[in-house]
Amino acid sequence: MKPAVWYLSMLIVAFLYFYVLAVQYIRAAEIPHSPRTIAAILPTYGKNHGGLPPPPQKSHRLQNTDQGPSLDFSYHDHESLTNWLRARNAASPELTALYSIGRSVQGRDLWVMVVSSSPYKHVLGVPNVKYVANMHGNEAVGRELMLHLINTLVTEYGRDDYITWLLDNTRIHIMPSMNPDGFEVAKERSCDGGVGRYNAMGFDLNRNFPDYFKQNNARTQPETEFVKDWISKIQFVLSGNIHGGALVASYPFDNTPNSIFKSLSSTKSLSPDDDVFKHLATVYASNNKRMSEGRACKGQEPFKNGITNGADWYPLIGGMQDYNYVWHGCMEITLEISCCKYPPASDLTRYWEENRESLIRFLGEAHRGVRGFVLDEAGNPIEGATMKIKDKEVGFRSTRYGEFWRIVLPGRHILELYADGFDPKEVDFFISEERPTILNVTLTKASGIDFSPLVNYDVSTINFPNP
C-alpha cells in the first residue's frame, strides 16, 4: 500500500471513530460514573438544578452574538432541512448537537437536534425532554415550528431569563420530522386528505407502536423501531408529539380496555396520572389563545379549554403517546396545532406566534414533581430500580446512574421502590408548587425475610414492559 493511501485510510478510520464516539456522547451512552461522582453531587443536587422556571422577563446580562444561518417562514424539504440543521449546529456547537437516530424507509435521516448548555453529554440530575413533529408527513406546521424553536432557544440564550434557565437545567431533544418520506409527497395547501400521511410503506406511524390495551398486528416500520430504540436509551421525562388537523392538546389514554364494539365509539379512558396529564395539556393550551378558547375547526366539535382525553375524542390502537407513558414512564401528550394540515407557507408566521410561548413553557414542566437518586448502602447507583407513586399503577425506572424524575402535582405522596436483591421500600414525600422535591433514596440489601408475596403482588400491577 502506498504511504499516501495508508494515511488517507487512517484519516477515514479516525473520522469514523470520533463520529461514532460523538453520537454516543450525545445520546448519553458513554458517560463514566462512579460512587464519588454521585456522592459529590448529592449535597448540592437541587440547588443548581432545582426550582421551577423564573417568571418571563427579558435580561441582557449576556451578549449573545449569534451568527447562525438565516431562517425564514417557508417549508423546507429534507435537503434544505438537513443543511439548515447542520449550519445551525456549526454556528453554535456550545449549545447544540445534531444526531440521527436512523433512516426512513427511503433512506432519509431522522434528525434530532439537542439544545442545551450541555449538548454533548448527560449531566447528572439534568432531565431529558423531547418534541417529535411531522409523524404524519402531511401535517407540516410542526416540522417548521421545530426549526424556529431551535433557532429561538439558541439565539435567546443569555438574553431571555426563562430560556437561559431552561437550557442550563434541561437537555432538549427536537426531532423536526419522524416521517420525512411522507412529507416529500405531501402537497402544500392540502388541509385534509391522506396524501403523505403514511410512511413510504403505506403505514400510519401513529398506529404502529405496541398497545397497552389490545394486540397491535400492524407490521412495525423502520421509523417506529428507531424511535423505540431511541427512547429506550434515553430516559425522557416529558414529551410533545406534534400534529395538525385540529386545535387541541390531547392526553392518554388513546385507547380503551372496552370490548372492540364499545371501543368504536368515543369514551374516556383515564390513566392513573390523569391529573398530571390534564395539567400538562392545560399548560400548553392556556398559552395558546385560540386553543384555550376551545375554538372548533370546520366540521369538528369544540374542545373545552382546548384539551381532551385521547380516547374520548376517538380511540386508536398503537399510538405513540401511550407507548411512551406505559413502556418508558415518559409523560407525552399530543399537540394538534393547526386546523389545516398543510397550510400555505404565508400562514406559518401566525402559527409560530400562536405556539411559541406554549412550546417553550411546556418544556419547563419537566422540573415539576419529584427527582433524585436511588443508591445502595455504599453509595453506588442502582440501575433499573422500579418505582411508582402509590395508587398510580404506571411506573418508571432509575437510570444507569440511579437518577429518577417524575412529574407529580402538589400534595403528599408515597414513592414505592423495588430492585432485585434489595428490600422494597416506601418513602413519604411532599410536593410544593414552588420547586421540585429532591428525594435521594438508599435501598438495603435483601434481609432474608421472604418479601416475595408482597413484591410479586405489587410489581405485577406496575406496567414495566420490556423495551
C-alpha positions as a Python dict, from the first residue, in 0.01 Angstrom:
ca = {
    (1, 'M'): (0, 0, 0),
    (2, 'K'): (136, 342, -91),
    (3, 'P'): (205, 582, 201),
    (4, 'A'): (-49, 835, 72),
    (5, 'V'): (-322, 570, 57),
    (6, 'W'): (-228, 444, 403),
    (7, 'Y'): (-252, 795, 553),
    (8, 'L'): (-585, 855, 383),
    (9, 'S'): (-719, 525, 521),
    (10, 'M'): (-607, 615, 872),
    (11, 'L'): (-776, 956, 844),
    (12, 'I'): (-1104, 794, 737),
    (13, 'V'): (-1086, 541, 1023),
    (14, 'A'): (-1011, 818, 1273),
    (15, 'F'): (-1301, 1028, 1143),
    (16, 'L'): (-1546, 738, 1174),
    (17, 'Y'): (-1422, 660, 1525),
    (18, 'F'): (-1470, 1013, 1653),
    (19, 'Y'): (-1805, 1045, 1476),
    (20, 'V'): (-1940, 732, 1649),
    (21, 'L'): (-1794, 849, 1979),
    (22, 'A'): (-1963, 1187, 1943),
    (23, 'V'): (-2302, 1025, 1873),
    (24, 'Q'): (-2263, 806, 2181),
    (25, 'Y'): (-2190, 1110, 2396),
    (26, 'I'): (-2489, 1297, 2259),
    (27, 'R'): (-2713, 1002, 2341),
    (28, 'A'): (-2558, 984, 2689),
    (29, 'A'): (-2431, 634, 2618),
    (30, 'E'): (-2069, 673, 2725),
    (31, 'I'): (-2062, 888, 3036),
    (32, 'P'): (-1836, 746, 3306),
    (33, 'H'): (-1971, 749, 3657),
    (34, 'S'): (-1856, 641, 3998),
    (35, 'P'): (-1995, 648, 4352),
    (36, 'R'): (-1774, 952, 4414),
    (37, 'T'): (-1928, 1137, 4120),
    (38, 'I'): (-2279, 1080, 4251),
    (39, 'A'): (-2183, 1133, 4613),
    (40, 'A'): (-2027, 1466, 4518),
    (41, 'I'): (-2344, 1593, 4353),
    (42, 'L'): (-2588, 1491, 4629),
    (43, 'P'): (-2515, 1778, 4872),
    (44, 'T'): (-2582, 2039, 4602),
    (45, 'Y'): (-2840, 1849, 4396),
    (46, 'G'): (-3147, 2067, 4362),
    (47, 'K'): (-2962, 2390, 4433),
    (48, 'N'): (-2826, 2426, 4084),
    (49, 'H'): (-3083, 2212, 3905),
    (50, 'G'): (-3396, 2274, 4108),
    (51, 'G'): (-3684, 2511, 4124),
    (52, 'L'): (-3944, 2594, 3866),
    (53, 'P'): (-3860, 2842, 3590),
    (54, 'P'): (-3840, 3213, 3669),
    (55, 'P'): (-4123, 3439, 3554),
    (56, 'P'): (-4097, 3552, 3192),
    (57, 'Q'): (-3883, 3859, 3150),
    (58, 'K'): (-3601, 3988, 2936),
    (59, 'S'): (-3244, 4015, 3058),
    (60, 'H'): (-2941, 4145, 2874),
    (61, 'R'): (-2687, 4022, 3125),
    (62, 'L'): (-2508, 3830, 2847),
    (63, 'Q'): (-2436, 3945, 2496),
    (64, 'N'): (-2546, 3678, 2250),
    (65, 'T'): (-2359, 3745, 1927),
    (66, 'D'): (-2513, 3458, 1734),
    (67, 'Q'): (-2408, 3445, 1370),
    (68, 'G'): (-2618, 3144, 1276),
    (69, 'P'): (-2794, 3070, 946),
    (70, 'S'): (-3098, 3269, 845),
    (71, 'L'): (-3438, 3106, 881),
    (72, 'D'): (-3750, 3228, 706),
    (73, 'F'): (-4110, 3115, 735),
    (74, 'S'): (-4119, 2868, 448),
    (75, 'Y'): (-4133, 2492, 412),
    (76, 'H'): (-3804, 2305, 399),
    (77, 'D'): (-3766, 1981, 206),
    (78, 'H'): (-3537, 1717, 352),
    (79, 'E'): (-3223, 1850, 187),
    (80, 'S'): (-3278, 2209, 294),
    (81, 'L'): (-3383, 2099, 644),
    (82, 'T'): (-3064, 1894, 675),
    (83, 'N'): (-2849, 2182, 551),
    (84, 'W'): (-3008, 2425, 796),
    (85, 'L'): (-2965, 2189, 1093),
    (86, 'R'): (-2601, 2135, 1008),
    (87, 'A'): (-2540, 2508, 969),
    (88, 'R'): (-2717, 2583, 1297),
    (89, 'N'): (-2506, 2322, 1475),
    (90, 'A'): (-2184, 2453, 1319),
    (91, 'A'): (-2268, 2809, 1426),
    (92, 'S'): (-2350, 2717, 1788),
    (93, 'P'): (-2165, 2398, 1891),
    (94, 'E'): (-2165, 2515, 2254),
    (95, 'L'): (-2547, 2493, 2264),
    (96, 'T'): (-2640, 2233, 2002),
    (97, 'A'): (-2559, 1879, 1895),
    (98, 'L'): (-2701, 1710, 1586),
    (99, 'Y'): (-2751, 1335, 1552),
    (100, 'S'): (-2963, 1089, 1355),
    (101, 'I'): (-3146, 804, 1525),
    (102, 'G'): (-3172, 610, 1196),
    (103, 'R'): (-3313, 639, 847),
    (104, 'S'): (-3658, 624, 695),
    (105, 'V'): (-3772, 359, 450),
    (106, 'Q'): (-3631, 569, 163),
    (107, 'G'): (-3307, 641, 343),
    (108, 'R'): (-3367, 989, 485),
    (109, 'D'): (-3208, 1067, 821),
    (110, 'L'): (-3435, 1103, 1123),
    (111, 'W'): (-3255, 1406, 1261),
    (112, 'V'): (-3257, 1515, 1625),
    (113, 'M'): (-3110, 1840, 1750),
    (114, 'V'): (-3012, 1867, 2116),
    (115, 'V'): (-3036, 2219, 2255),
    (116, 'S'): (-2876, 2266, 2595),
    (117, 'S'): (-2584, 2432, 2766),
    (118, 'S'): (-2450, 2074, 2785),
    (119, 'P'): (-2544, 1941, 2440),
    (120, 'Y'): (-2284, 1666, 2402),
    (121, 'K'): (-2308, 1481, 2728),
    (122, 'H'): (-2551, 1396, 3000),
    (123, 'V'): (-2517, 1591, 3325),
    (124, 'L'): (-2613, 1403, 3642),
    (125, 'G'): (-2957, 1506, 3759),
    (126, 'V'): (-3049, 1705, 3446),
    (127, 'P'): (-3368, 1574, 3278),
    (128, 'N'): (-3408, 1497, 2907),
    (129, 'V'): (-3720, 1617, 2725),
    (130, 'K'): (-3826, 1593, 2361),
    (131, 'Y'): (-4052, 1707, 2082),
    (132, 'V'): (-4136, 1488, 1783),
    (133, 'A'): (-4308, 1651, 1484),
    (134, 'N'): (-4428, 1554, 1135),
    (135, 'M'): (-4513, 1195, 1235),
    (136, 'H'): (-4782, 1223, 972),
    (137, 'G'): (-4595, 1360, 671),
    (138, 'N'): (-4877, 1584, 551),
    (139, 'E'): (-4909, 1758, 889),
    (140, 'A'): (-4635, 2005, 816),
    (141, 'V'): (-4668, 2302, 1052),
    (142, 'G'): (-4493, 2134, 1345),
    (143, 'R'): (-4196, 2047, 1125),
    (144, 'E'): (-4127, 2415, 1056),
    (145, 'L'): (-4208, 2528, 1410),
    (146, 'M'): (-3941, 2292, 1542),
    (147, 'L'): (-3677, 2476, 1335),
    (148, 'H'): (-3796, 2809, 1472),
    (149, 'L'): (-3799, 2669, 1825),
    (150, 'I'): (-3438, 2555, 1787),
    (151, 'N'): (-3342, 2893, 1649),
    (152, 'T'): (-3519, 3083, 1925),
    (153, 'L'): (-3369, 2874, 2206),
    (154, 'V'): (-3019, 2929, 2069),
    (155, 'T'): (-3044, 3298, 1984),
    (156, 'E'): (-3226, 3392, 2306),
    (157, 'Y'): (-2988, 3206, 2536),
    (158, 'G'): (-2830, 3468, 2761),
    (159, 'R'): (-3092, 3726, 2665),
    (160, 'D'): (-3412, 3571, 2796),
    (161, 'D'): (-3407, 3458, 3160),
    (162, 'Y'): (-3654, 3174, 3111),
    (163, 'I'): (-3480, 3028, 2806),
    (164, 'T'): (-3139, 3063, 2971),
    (165, 'W'): (-3268, 2883, 3281),
    (166, 'L'): (-3428, 2614, 3064),
    (167, 'L'): (-3112, 2536, 2867),
    (168, 'D'): (-2895, 2541, 3179),
    (169, 'N'): (-3119, 2288, 3353),
    (170, 'T'): (-3260, 2072, 3072),
    (171, 'R'): (-3144, 1873, 2768),
    (172, 'I'): (-3398, 1935, 2492),
    (173, 'H'): (-3410, 1687, 2200),
    (174, 'I'): (-3605, 1809, 1897),
    (175, 'M'): (-3698, 1585, 1602),
    (176, 'P'): (-3844, 1804, 1324),
    (177, 'S'): (-3965, 1508, 1116),
    (178, 'M'): (-4035, 1146, 1203),
    (179, 'N'): (-4180, 1087, 857),
    (180, 'P'): (-3961, 1270, 603),
    (181, 'D'): (-4069, 1035, 321),
    (182, 'G'): (-4433, 1127, 371),
    (183, 'F'): (-4355, 1498, 375),
    (184, 'E'): (-4179, 1475, 38),
    (185, 'V'): (-4502, 1365, -137),
    (186, 'A'): (-4746, 1582, 62),
    (187, 'K'): (-4885, 1894, -103),
    (188, 'E'): (-4894, 2247, 35),
    (189, 'R'): (-5246, 2392, 83),
    (190, 'S'): (-5392, 2043, 140),
    (191, 'C'): (-5591, 2086, 459),
    (192, 'D'): (-5743, 1738, 458),
    (193, 'G'): (-5680, 1403, 292),
    (194, 'G'): (-5418, 1137, 337),
    (195, 'V'): (-5152, 1202, 71),
    (196, 'G'): (-4824, 1199, 262),
    (197, 'R'): (-4980, 1094, 591),
    (198, 'Y'): (-4828, 746, 579),
    (199, 'N'): (-4467, 636, 551),
    (200, 'A'): (-4323, 504, 224),
    (201, 'M'): (-4459, 156, 301),
    (202, 'G'): (-4812, 290, 350),
    (203, 'F'): (-4824, 260, 729),
    (204, 'D'): (-4964, 513, 975),
    (205, 'L'): (-4678, 560, 1222),
    (206, 'N'): (-4917, 669, 1498),
    (207, 'R'): (-5087, 329, 1477),
    (208, 'N'): (-4759, 136, 1473),
    (209, 'F'): (-4649, 110, 1837),
    (210, 'P'): (-4724, -169, 2087),
    (211, 'D'): (-5059, -105, 2251),
    (212, 'Y'): (-5138, -132, 2621),
    (213, 'F'): (-5497, -250, 2578),
    (214, 'K'): (-5508, -452, 2256),
    (215, 'Q'): (-5280, -654, 2032),
    (216, 'N'): (-5139, -439, 1753),
    (217, 'N'): (-5089, -657, 1446),
    (218, 'A'): (-4951, -384, 1220),
    (219, 'R'): (-4604, -466, 1087),
    (220, 'T'): (-4350, -250, 1271),
    (221, 'Q'): (-4188, 11, 1048),
    (222, 'P'): (-3824, 125, 1047),
    (223, 'E'): (-3913, 473, 1169),
    (224, 'T'): (-4108, 325, 1460),
    (225, 'E'): (-3826, 87, 1552),
    (226, 'F'): (-3571, 367, 1556),
    (227, 'V'): (-3792, 579, 1782),
    (228, 'K'): (-3849, 284, 2017),
    (229, 'D'): (-3475, 224, 2036),
    (230, 'W'): (-3412, 595, 2094),
    (231, 'I'): (-3647, 630, 2388),
    (232, 'S'): (-3524, 303, 2540),
    (233, 'K'): (-3173, 451, 2563),
    (234, 'I'): (-3255, 800, 2690),
    (235, 'Q'): (-3481, 842, 2992),
    (236, 'F'): (-3714, 1114, 2868),
    (237, 'V'): (-3924, 1277, 3137),
    (238, 'L'): (-4160, 1483, 2920),
    (239, 'S'): (-4256, 1480, 2552),
    (240, 'G'): (-4479, 1650, 2298),
    (241, 'N'): (-4596, 1476, 1980),
    (242, 'I'): (-4692, 1748, 1731),
    (243, 'H'): (-4970, 1703, 1475),
    (244, 'G'): (-5214, 1905, 1266),
    (245, 'G'): (-5577, 1887, 1159),
    (246, 'A'): (-5730, 2005, 1487),
    (247, 'L'): (-5669, 2255, 1764),
    (248, 'V'): (-5633, 2070, 2094),
    (249, 'A'): (-5390, 1921, 2345),
    (250, 'S'): (-5476, 1551, 2380),
    (251, 'Y'): (-5353, 1324, 2658),
    (252, 'P'): (-5352, 947, 2743),
    (253, 'F'): (-5504, 709, 2717),
    (254, 'D'): (-5565, 698, 2341),
    (255, 'N'): (-5716, 353, 2361),
    (256, 'T'): (-5969, 185, 2587),
    (257, 'P'): (-5997, -150, 2767),
    (258, 'N'): (-6357, -183, 2647),
    (259, 'S'): (-6465, -450, 2403),
    (260, 'I'): (-6392, -394, 2034),
    (261, 'F'): (-6755, -299, 1973),
    (262, 'K'): (-6765, -40, 2251),
    (263, 'S'): (-6425, 97, 2154),
    (264, 'L'): (-6559, 200, 1815),
    (265, 'S'): (-6735, 484, 1996),
    (266, 'S'): (-6567, 760, 2195),
    (267, 'T'): (-6546, 719, 2570),
    (268, 'K'): (-6300, 848, 2828),
    (269, 'S'): (-6006, 623, 2912),
    (270, 'L'): (-5833, 782, 3208),
    (271, 'S'): (-5476, 697, 3303),
    (272, 'P'): (-5354, 669, 3664),
    (273, 'D'): (-5180, 1005, 3608),
    (274, 'D'): (-5489, 1176, 3468),
    (275, 'D'): (-5441, 1478, 3696),
    (276, 'V'): (-5086, 1530, 3570),
    (277, 'F'): (-5180, 1487, 3206),
    (278, 'K'): (-5468, 1733, 3234),
    (279, 'H'): (-5228, 1980, 3392),
    (280, 'L'): (-4968, 1935, 3115),
    (281, 'A'): (-5231, 1972, 2842),
    (282, 'T'): (-5366, 2284, 3014),
    (283, 'V'): (-5018, 2438, 3037),
    (284, 'Y'): (-4983, 2410, 2661),
    (285, 'A'): (-5337, 2512, 2571),
    (286, 'S'): (-5356, 2804, 2814),
    (287, 'N'): (-5055, 2967, 2646),
    (288, 'N'): (-5223, 2942, 2304),
    (289, 'K'): (-5514, 3184, 2284),
    (290, 'R'): (-5711, 3013, 2009),
    (291, 'M'): (-5659, 2669, 2159),
    (292, 'S'): (-5756, 2773, 2514),
    (293, 'E'): (-6075, 2931, 2386),
    (294, 'G'): (-6178, 2590, 2252),
    (295, 'R'): (-6235, 2717, 1900),
    (296, 'A'): (-6365, 2440, 1677),
    (297, 'C'): (-6211, 2361, 1342),
    (298, 'K'): (-6451, 2325, 1050),
    (299, 'G'): (-6663, 2013, 1090),
    (300, 'Q'): (-6539, 1945, 1445),
    (301, 'E'): (-6685, 1989, 1790),
    (302, 'P'): (-6514, 2243, 2020),
    (303, 'F'): (-6284, 2120, 2296),
    (304, 'K'): (-6346, 2272, 2638),
    (305, 'N'): (-6038, 2475, 2740),
    (306, 'G'): (-5856, 2328, 2439),
    (307, 'I'): (-5783, 1987, 2595),
    (308, 'T'): (-5922, 1635, 2562),
    (309, 'N'): (-5866, 1279, 2671),
    (310, 'G'): (-5746, 1093, 2360),
    (311, 'A'): (-5996, 808, 2369),
    (312, 'D'): (-6279, 1049, 2447),
    (313, 'W'): (-6201, 1223, 2118),
    (314, 'Y'): (-6161, 899, 1925),
    (315, 'P'): (-5994, 568, 2023),
    (316, 'L'): (-5694, 434, 1834),
    (317, 'I'): (-5461, 133, 1860),
    (318, 'G'): (-5083, 171, 1858),
    (319, 'G'): (-5043, 539, 1944),
    (320, 'M'): (-4705, 682, 2038),
    (321, 'Q'): (-4812, 878, 2346),
    (322, 'D'): (-4950, 573, 2528),
    (323, 'Y'): (-4634, 379, 2440),
    (324, 'N'): (-4407, 649, 2584),
    (325, 'Y'): (-4609, 659, 2904),
    (326, 'V'): (-4666, 290, 2974),
    (327, 'W'): (-4343, 140, 2842),
    (328, 'H'): (-4097, 410, 2946),
    (329, 'G'): (-4262, 631, 3207),
    (330, 'C'): (-4238, 937, 2981),
    (331, 'M'): (-4526, 1185, 3011),
    (332, 'E'): (-4617, 1250, 2646),
    (333, 'I'): (-4915, 1441, 2512),
    (334, 'T'): (-5029, 1502, 2155),
    (335, 'L'): (-5043, 1862, 2034),
    (336, 'E'): (-5277, 1936, 1744),
    (337, 'I'): (-5174, 2288, 1646),
    (338, 'S'): (-5346, 2375, 1316),
    (339, 'C'): (-5688, 2315, 1165),
    (340, 'C'): (-5530, 2287, 820),
    (341, 'K'): (-5277, 2004, 800),
    (342, 'Y'): (-5054, 2167, 536),
    (343, 'P'): (-5149, 2536, 517),
    (344, 'P'): (-4979, 2785, 284),
    (345, 'A'): (-4637, 2899, 399),
    (346, 'S'): (-4774, 3250, 440),
    (347, 'D'): (-4962, 3123, 750),
    (348, 'L'): (-4651, 2991, 928),
    (349, 'T'): (-4570, 3321, 1098),
    (350, 'R'): (-4912, 3322, 1264),
    (351, 'Y'): (-4877, 2961, 1378),
    (352, 'W'): (-4538, 3036, 1530),
    (353, 'E'): (-4674, 3339, 1716),
    (354, 'E'): (-4964, 3130, 1848),
    (355, 'N'): (-4746, 2839, 1966),
    (356, 'R'): (-4413, 2998, 2060),
    (357, 'E'): (-4495, 3053, 2426),
    (358, 'S'): (-4671, 2717, 2461),
    (359, 'L'): (-4379, 2524, 2313),
    (360, 'I'): (-4131, 2688, 2548),
    (361, 'R'): (-4342, 2689, 2865),
    (362, 'F'): (-4441, 2324, 2826),
    (363, 'L'): (-4078, 2210, 2848),
    (364, 'G'): (-4037, 2370, 3191),
    (365, 'E'): (-4291, 2127, 3336),
    (366, 'A'): (-4019, 1860, 3343),
    (367, 'H'): (-3899, 2039, 3657),
    (368, 'R'): (-4222, 1985, 3847),
    (369, 'G'): (-4261, 1695, 4091),
    (370, 'V'): (-4001, 1465, 4247),
    (371, 'R'): (-3646, 1376, 4146),
    (372, 'G'): (-3336, 1222, 4298),
    (373, 'F'): (-3109, 917, 4306),
    (374, 'V'): (-3154, 554, 4411),
    (375, 'L'): (-2839, 424, 4579),
    (376, 'D'): (-2719, 119, 4769),
    (377, 'E'): (-2570, 142, 5117),
    (378, 'A'): (-2221, 201, 4974),
    (379, 'G'): (-2343, 497, 4770),
    (380, 'N'): (-2341, 313, 4437),
    (381, 'P'): (-2620, 394, 4191),
    (382, 'I'): (-2887, 129, 4141),
    (383, 'E'): (-2983, 98, 3777),
    (384, 'G'): (-3330, -16, 3680),
    (385, 'A'): (-3498, 20, 4019),
    (386, 'T'): (-3871, 6, 3952),
    (387, 'M'): (-4079, 279, 4109),
    (388, 'K'): (-4429, 409, 4119),
    (389, 'I'): (-4629, 666, 4305),
    (390, 'K'): (-4864, 475, 4538),
    (391, 'D'): (-5210, 433, 4385),
    (392, 'K'): (-5076, 526, 4040),
    (393, 'E'): (-5021, 192, 3869),
    (394, 'V'): (-4796, 301, 3584),
    (395, 'G'): (-4434, 304, 3689),
    (396, 'F'): (-4090, 429, 3592),
    (397, 'R'): (-3727, 322, 3641),
    (398, 'S'): (-3399, 466, 3759),
    (399, 'T'): (-3127, 533, 3501),
    (400, 'R'): (-2785, 368, 3488),
    (401, 'Y'): (-2669, 645, 3722),
    (402, 'G'): (-2952, 583, 3969),
    (403, 'E'): (-3136, 901, 3865),
    (404, 'F'): (-3512, 933, 3851),
    (405, 'W'): (-3768, 1203, 3777),
    (406, 'R'): (-4147, 1203, 3800),
    (407, 'I'): (-4389, 1483, 3729),
    (408, 'V'): (-4628, 1492, 4025),
    (409, 'L'): (-4870, 1765, 4129),
    (410, 'P'): (-4851, 1938, 4471),
    (411, 'G'): (-4955, 1736, 4775),
    (412, 'R'): (-4842, 1444, 4989),
    (413, 'H'): (-4742, 1123, 4810),
    (414, 'I'): (-4573, 788, 4871),
    (415, 'L'): (-4297, 653, 4646),
    (416, 'E'): (-4273, 273, 4621),
    (417, 'L'): (-3937, 124, 4516),
    (418, 'Y'): (-3833, -229, 4417),
    (419, 'A'): (-3496, -358, 4297),
    (420, 'D'): (-3355, -708, 4257),
    (421, 'G'): (-3151, -809, 4562),
    (422, 'F'): (-3285, -525, 4780),
    (423, 'D'): (-3568, -491, 5026),
    (424, 'P'): (-3868, -300, 4889),
    (425, 'K'): (-3918, 45, 5034),
    (426, 'E'): (-4183, 314, 5069),
    (427, 'V'): (-4094, 681, 5116),
    (428, 'D'): (-4332, 963, 5205),
    (429, 'F'): (-4269, 1296, 5037),
    (430, 'F'): (-4440, 1629, 4980),
    (431, 'I'): (-4457, 1832, 4657),
    (432, 'S'): (-4487, 2209, 4673),
    (433, 'E'): (-4589, 2445, 4394),
    (434, 'E'): (-4263, 2639, 4406),
    (435, 'R'): (-3997, 2376, 4335),
    (436, 'P'): (-3943, 2004, 4280),
    (437, 'T'): (-3883, 1778, 4578),
    (438, 'I'): (-3535, 1626, 4598),
    (439, 'L'): (-3558, 1266, 4721),
    (440, 'N'): (-3242, 1056, 4741),
    (441, 'V'): (-3327, 701, 4847),
    (442, 'T'): (-3094, 434, 4987),
    (443, 'L'): (-3202, 71, 4948),
    (444, 'T'): (-3071, -202, 5177),
    (445, 'K'): (-2964, -548, 5068),
    (446, 'A'): (-3234, -812, 5097),
    (447, 'S'): (-3265, -911, 5463),
    (448, 'G'): (-3353, -1274, 5407),
    (449, 'I'): (-3715, -1218, 5511),
    (450, 'D'): (-3948, -1354, 5245),
    (451, 'F'): (-4097, -1049, 5077),
    (452, 'S'): (-4188, -1237, 4761),
    (453, 'P'): (-4565, -1241, 4816),
    (454, 'L'): (-4564, -864, 4864),
    (455, 'V'): (-4321, -794, 4582),
    (456, 'N'): (-4485, -1029, 4335),
    (457, 'Y'): (-4825, -884, 4407),
    (458, 'D'): (-4722, -521, 4382),
    (459, 'V'): (-4490, -548, 4084),
    (460, 'S'): (-4749, -736, 3882),
    (461, 'T'): (-4970, -429, 3896),
    (462, 'I'): (-4697, -197, 3770),
    (463, 'N'): (-4664, -163, 3395),
    (464, 'F'): (-4299, -226, 3313),
    (465, 'P'): (-4296, -393, 2969),
    (466, 'N'): (-3952, -469, 2830),
    (467, 'P'): (-3836, -222, 2562),
}
